Amino acid sequence: MTKTAKKGLLVATAIGSVVGTGVTLLYTTKKGKSLRKDASDTVNTLSSGVNSLIGSAEKKLKKVGKEGKKIELSASSVAKKVKKSAAKKKKK
């Protein structure tokens, strides 16, 4: 399974969980206080999971940014060498 497919599955699972929880809460016969506590617990659990995903995404983006910077510096160095070499050949 590709990374994109895994991410899609994860998002679909999260959305399904939210929808399922909402439907369950609407059709349950619990008292208001108990229902509000269950809803609050569910929201806290889901927000914790979302925060974890966001943290993971931030780490990956920072890593990609660092790798991009390394590539940029390397390309810049190569370009300078090529320019110097071309300038030397021009003088000859």
Summary of the structure (lengths in Angstrom):
residues: 92
radius of gyration: 26.2
end to end distance: 56.6
largest distance: 90.9
contacts: 183
relative contact order: 0.05
helix: 92%
strand: 0%
